[in-house]
Amino acid sequence: MLNLKQIISSIADAGQKLFSKKNIKKNDLDSILSLCDDLISHKGAAFGITVARDITELYQTLSTENKLLFFKNINEKYKPSFTKVNEAIDAYKISQNEKTLSDLFKTSEGRRRELFRRMNMAPNGTSVIVSLREDLLKILKNNTKLRSLDDDLRHLFKAWFNPGFLKLEKITWDTKAAVLEKIIKYERVHQMKDMNELKRRLGEDRRFFSYFHPALEDEPIIFVQVALTNGLGKSIQELMKPSITDKKKYDTATFYSISNCQEGLSRVTLGNFLIKRVIYEIQEELPHIKNFGTLSPIPGFVDWFSYLEENKIKNILGNLKKQNVSFLKLKDLKIGDYRIIENKDAMMKLVSHYIVNEKNKKRLPINNVSRFHLGNGAIVDDIVINANVSENGFKRSFGIMVNYLYELKNIEKNHEDYTNNNQVIFSDKIKKYL
């Protein structure tokens, strides 16, 4: 008599014979599109797993050109039918009940999401679909008609990578070597050269946390690095030095780096949940830590300033317009140029204006790091000159960084004011420069 495992194996073998295409070649666009038709139409779970596996394996062999054609085909073929949507609307108007409402929802969704749901049945389905979206993002700018396909993937990922499914792990020197190597690779904010630099970031006066997903073994999803400090950190270079301070004297947790590891999960919000969860973890472990904030980069500030006309610079500087900041546009500007400190008030005023007043079409700050922390309920607490005297820090923002403060008692109110009223909350330190 066959056991359960043998029965499942027999069903899968039968599915392979019935539904897998014979003589499938690598980079075969016609075959993968035909397999997608089989997958989206057939309801058998065992057969679906087999076909999903074939699709994910074949997708990874497609050339860049065929990937684009694949995206265009499935985007068009499985999009919602406006005719059927109108019919479903009419049916719902005639008879408003759970069934007609459900039919309307399914019809208006189309079949693209269902295709990816079924592809996810493959053994490595989640990993391949995340990589698939990474491929899609690379070509999206020049293929705007594919944005609806990307919206469908993001919709699915928000459910698949819900924090309830993610596991938070504290990263230490005893963490698997494979994971540590990936962390060095994925660090986006303050890059690490080798294991020695990582070891410093895993010291006693540091905390390092990462989210993992059960379908992506040993693959960090997003991680955050924290320094235990006296007051908010004011220099990345100082934070990187070996610590000689008694850890019992620390009163602040300074978040100094947060990195999204998977490009395919871009714009799938995870960082806000991570920061709030890590604050909880630190409070549990170290109850004497009372203050939480960041030492954050200002990506895009140099680019923004480079396009400013002189009249606008003078308007921003106001009573400080006599301070000369034209040197910032010189090509031979060196890291830590003495004129930055000499014109500190002007620099503070420029950065304050950029962070607080420069808005996008949605009336939100144009700086993405600022949007992230303000959306989490933080306030703009301080601006720090020469906080990052590295090449990357200078290219981003002339070495200037921002302290965002998470006042625990006000986080929810700040979040609501920002989300509902686009209000940027800032400290008195910043107020005097605006």
C-alpha positions in Angstrom: 0.0 0.0 0.0 1.3 3.4 -0.9 2.0 5.9 1.9 0.9 9.6 1.7 4.3 10.8 0.4 4.2 8.2 -2.4 0.7 9.2 -3.3 1.6 12.9 -3.5 4.7 12.0 -5.6 2.5 9.9 -8.0 0.1 12.8 -8.5 2.9 15.2 -9.1 4.4 12.8 -11.7 1.0 12.5 -13.4 0.8 16.3 -13.5 4.2 16.5 -15.0 3.2 14.1 -17.8 -0.1 15.8 -18.5 0.7 19.5 -18.1 4.4 20.1 -18.6 5.5 21.0 -22.1 7.8 18.6 -23.9 11.1 19.8 -25.3 11.0 23.1 -23.4 14.1 25.1 -24.3 15.8 27.8 -22.3 14.7 31.4 -23.1 11.5 30.0 -24.7 8.9 32.8 -24.6 6.1 30.9 -26.3 6.4 28.0 -23.8 6.3 30.1 -20.7 3.3 32.0 -21.9 1.6 28.7 -22.7 2.4 27.4 -19.3 0.9 30.5 -17.7 -2.3 29.8 -19.6 -2.3 26.3 -18.2 -1.6 27.5 -14.6 -4.3 30.2 -14.6 -6.9 27.9 -16.0 -6.3 24.6 -14.2 -7.5 24.2 -10.6 -5.7 21.0 -9.6 -3.3 21.9 -6.7 -0.8 19.1 -7.5 -0.7 19.9 -11.2 -0.5 23.6 -10.3 2.6 23.1 -8.3 4.3 21.3 -11.2 3.4 23.9 -13.8 4.3 26.8 -11.4 7.7 25.1 -10.9 8.2 24.9 -14.7 7.3 28.6 -15.1 9.7 29.8 -12.4 12.5 27.7 -13.7 11.9 28.9 -17.3 11.5 32.5 -16.3 15.1 32.5 -14.9 16.4 31.5 -18.3 14.7 34.4 -20.2 16.9 37.1 -21.8 16.3 40.7 -20.9 14.5 41.2 -24.1 12.2 38.2 -23.5 11.5 39.3 -20.0 10.2 42.5 -21.3 8.0 40.7 -23.8 6.8 38.3 -21.1 5.8 41.3 -18.9 4.0 43.0 -21.7 2.1 39.8 -22.7 0.9 38.9 -19.2 0.1 42.5 -18.4 -2.2 42.7 -21.4 -3.6 39.1 -21.5 -4.6 39.0 -17.8 -5.7 42.6 -17.2 -9.4 43.2 -16.1 -12.0 43.3 -18.9 -13.9 46.6 -18.8 -16.8 44.9 -20.5 -17.0 42.2 -17.8 -16.5 44.7 -15.1 -19.5 46.7 -16.4 -21.6 43.5 -16.5 -20.6 42.6 -12.9 -21.5 46.2 -11.8 -25.0 45.8 -13.5 -25.4 42.4 -11.8 -24.6 43.9 -8.4 -27.0 46.8 -9.0 -29.8 44.4 -9.8 -29.1 42.1 -6.9 -26.9 43.4 -4.1 -25.7 40.4 -2.1 -22.5 38.7 -1.1 -22.2 36.7 -4.3 -22.6 39.6 -6.7 -20.2 41.7 -4.6 -17.6 38.9 -4.6 -18.0 38.4 -8.4 -17.5 42.2 -8.9 -14.3 42.1 -6.8 -12.9 39.2 -8.7 -13.7 40.6 -12.1 -12.3 44.1 -11.4 -9.1 42.5 -10.0 -8.3 40.7 -13.3 -6.1 37.6 -13.4 -2.6 39.0 -13.0 -2.6 38.7 -9.3 -4.0 35.2 -9.5 -1.3 34.2 -11.9 1.4 35.2 -9.3 -0.5 33.6 -6.5 -0.4 30.3 -8.3 3.3 30.8 -9.4 4.0 31.2 -5.7 3.1 27.5 -5.3 6.5 26.6 -6.8 9.1 25.4 -4.3 11.1 28.7 -4.7 8.2 30.7 -6.0 8.4 33.6 -3.6 12.1 34.2 -4.2 11.7 34.1 -8.0 8.7 36.5 -7.9 10.7 38.9 -5.8 13.5 38.7 -8.4 10.9 39.1 -11.1 9.7 42.4 -9.7 13.3 43.5 -9.4 13.7 42.9 -13.2 10.4 44.8 -13.8 11.5 47.8 -11.8 14.6 48.1 -14.0 12.6 48.6 -17.1 9.5 50.4 -15.6 10.7 53.9 -16.4 10.7 53.3 -20.1 7.6 51.1 -20.1 5.0 53.0 -18.1 2.2 50.8 -19.3 3.6 48.1 -17.0 2.9 50.2 -13.9 -0.4 48.4 -13.3 1.5 45.1 -13.3 3.9 46.5 -10.7 0.9 47.7 -8.7 -0.4 44.1 -8.6 2.9 42.7 -7.4 3.2 45.4 -4.7 -0.4 44.6 -3.6 0.5 40.9 -3.2 3.8 41.6 -1.5 2.1 43.8 1.1 0.2 40.7 2.2 3.0 38.1 1.7 5.5 40.2 3.6 3.1 41.4 6.3 5.2 41.9 9.5 3.0 39.2 11.1 4.7 36.7 8.8 8.2 38.0 9.4 10.6 36.9 12.1 12.8 39.4 13.9 16.3 38.2 14.7 19.0 39.8 16.7 22.2 39.6 14.6 25.4 38.8 16.5 28.9 37.5 15.8 27.5 34.0 16.3 24.9 34.4 13.5 25.4 32.2 10.5 28.4 33.2 8.3 26.2 33.1 5.2 23.9 35.7 6.7 26.7 37.9 7.9 28.2 37.9 4.4 24.9 39.0 2.9 24.6 41.8 5.5 27.9 43.2 4.3 26.7 43.0 0.7 23.3 44.5 1.4 24.4 47.5 3.6 23.1 50.5 1.7 23.8 53.5 4.0 27.3 53.1 5.4 29.1 50.4 3.4 31.3 47.8 5.1 34.6 46.6 3.5 34.9 43.3 5.4 34.0 41.2 8.5 36.2 43.4 10.7 34.0 46.4 10.1 30.9 44.3 10.6 32.3 42.9 13.9 32.6 46.5 15.2 28.9 47.0 14.5 28.0 43.9 16.5 29.8 45.1 19.6 28.4 45.3 23.2 27.4 49.0 22.6 25.6 48.1 19.4 22.3 46.3 18.5 21.6 44.9 15.1 18.2 43.5 14.1 16.9 42.0 10.9 13.6 40.7 9.6 13.5 37.3 7.8 10.7 35.6 5.8 10.1 31.9 6.1 10.1 31.5 2.3 13.5 33.1 1.9 15.9 31.1 4.0 18.9 33.0 5.3 18.0 36.0 3.3 17.7 39.2 5.3 14.7 41.3 4.2 15.5 44.5 6.0 17.9 45.3 8.8 18.6 48.2 11.2 21.7 49.1 13.1 21.6 50.9 16.5 24.4 52.5 18.6 24.0 52.9 22.3 25.1 56.5 23.1 24.9 59.3 25.5 22.5 61.6 23.7 21.8 61.3 20.0 24.9 60.4 17.9 26.5 63.4 16.1 29.2 61.7 14.0 29.2 58.5 12.0 33.0 58.3 12.2 32.7 58.5 16.0 30.1 55.8 16.1 32.4 53.5 14.2 35.2 53.9 16.7 35.8 51.2 19.4 33.8 52.0 22.5 35.4 52.6 25.9 32.3 53.9 27.7 30.6 51.8 30.4 27.4 50.6 28.8 25.4 51.3 31.9 25.8 55.0 31.3 24.1 55.0 27.9 20.8 56.7 27.8 20.0 56.8 24.1 19.6 54.4 21.2 20.8 56.0 18.0 19.5 54.4 14.8 22.2 55.1 12.3 21.5 52.7 9.3 18.5 50.9 7.9 18.8 48.9 4.7 16.2 47.3 2.5 18.0 44.2 1.3 15.7 43.1 -1.6 15.3 45.5 -4.5 12.2 43.5 -5.5 10.5 44.7 -2.3 11.1 48.4 -3.0 8.1 50.5 -1.8 6.7 47.6 0.2 6.7 49.4 3.6 8.6 47.4 6.3 11.0 49.8 7.9 8.4 51.6 10.1 7.3 48.3 11.6 11.0 47.3 12.2 12.0 50.5 14.0 9.0 50.4 16.3 9.6 46.7 17.0 13.3 47.3 17.7 12.4 50.1 20.1 10.3 47.6 22.0 13.1 45.0 22.0 15.6 47.6 23.4 13.2 48.8 26.1 12.7 45.2 27.2 16.5 44.4 27.3 17.8 47.8 28.4 15.1 49.7 30.4 17.5 52.5 31.3 17.5 53.5 27.6 15.0 56.3 27.5 15.7 58.2 24.3 15.4 57.0 20.7 16.4 58.8 17.5 18.5 58.6 14.4 21.6 60.0 12.8 20.3 60.0 9.2 21.8 60.8 5.8 20.3 63.4 3.4 20.4 61.8 0.0 19.7 64.2 -2.8 20.6 67.4 -1.0 23.7 68.1 -3.1 21.8 67.4 -6.3 19.0 69.7 -5.2 21.4 72.6 -4.3 23.3 72.2 -7.6 20.2 73.3 -9.5 19.3 76.3 -7.2 19.4 79.7 -8.8 21.1 82.5 -6.9 17.8 84.4 -6.3 16.3 81.4 -4.5 19.4 80.8 -2.5 19.3 84.4 -1.3 15.6 84.1 -0.5 16.2 81.0 1.6 19.1 82.6 3.5 17.2 85.8 4.2 19.2 87.8 6.7 22.2 85.5 6.2 22.4 86.2 2.4 25.7 87.9 3.0 27.2 84.5 3.8 28.7 83.1 0.6 27.8 79.5 -0.2 28.6 79.7 -3.9 31.8 77.6 -3.1 29.5 74.6 -2.7 29.1 74.5 -6.5 32.8 74.3 -7.2 34.0 71.1 -8.8 37.2 70.9 -6.8 35.4 71.0 -3.4 37.2 68.8 -0.9 35.7 66.7 1.9 35.4 68.8 5.1 36.1 72.2 3.4 36.7 74.8 6.1 34.1 77.1 4.5 31.3 74.8 5.5 32.0 75.5 9.2 32.7 79.2 8.5 29.2 79.4 7.0 27.5 77.1 9.4 24.4 79.1 10.0 23.8 79.4 6.2 24.3 75.6 5.8 21.9 75.0 8.7 19.3 77.3 7.1 19.6 75.6 3.6 19.2 72.1 5.1 16.4 73.1 7.3 14.5 74.6 4.3 15.2 71.5 2.2 14.0 69.1 4.9 10.9 71.1 6.0 9.7 73.2 3.1 10.7 71.5 -0.1 7.7 69.4 -1.1 6.6 67.0 -3.9 3.3 67.0 -5.7 1.7 65.2 -2.8 2.8 68.1 -0.5 5.2 65.8 1.3 9.0 66.4 1.8 11.0 65.6 -1.3 13.6 63.9 0.7 12.7 60.2 1.0 14.6 59.6 4.4 12.7 62.5 5.8 9.3 61.1 4.6 10.2 57.8 6.1 11.0 59.0 9.7 8.3 61.7 9.8 5.8 59.1 8.6 6.9 56.9 11.5 6.1 59.7 14.0 9.5 61.2 14.5 10.4 64.9 14.6 13.2 66.8 12.9 15.4 67.4 16.0 18.7 68.7 14.8 21.1 69.2 11.8 24.7 68.2 12.3 27.5 69.7 10.2 30.5 67.3 9.4 28.6 64.4 10.7 29.8 62.1 7.9 33.2 63.2 6.6 33.4 60.3 4.1 33.3 60.4 0.3 29.7 59.1 0.2 28.6 61.5 3.0 30.1 64.4 1.1 28.5 63.4 -2.2 25.1 63.1 -0.6 25.0 66.2 1.5 28.4 67.9 2.0 28.8 65.6 5.1 25.7 67.0 6.8 23.3 64.7 8.6 20.0 64.9 10.5 18.9 63.8 13.9 15.3 62.6 13.9 13.9 62.1 17.4 11.3 59.5 18.4 9.5 61.0 21.4 7.6 57.9 22.5 4.7 59.7 24.1 4.1 61.7 20.9 4.8 59.2 18.1 1.2 58.4 17.3 0.1 62.1 17.4 3.1 63.1 15.2 2.3 60.3 12.8 -1.4 61.4 12.5 -0.5 65.1 12.0 1.9 64.1 9.2 -0.3 61.6 7.5 -3.6 63.6 7.8 -2.3 67.2 7.5 1.1 66.8 5.9 2.5 68.5 8.9 6.3 68.4 9.4 7.1 68.5 13.2 10.4 70.0 14.1 12.2 71.1 17.3 13.0 74.7 18.5 16.6 74.1 17.3 15.3 73.9 13.7 12.6 76.6 14.2 15.2 79.4 14.5 16.5 78.6 11.0 13.1 78.7 9.2 
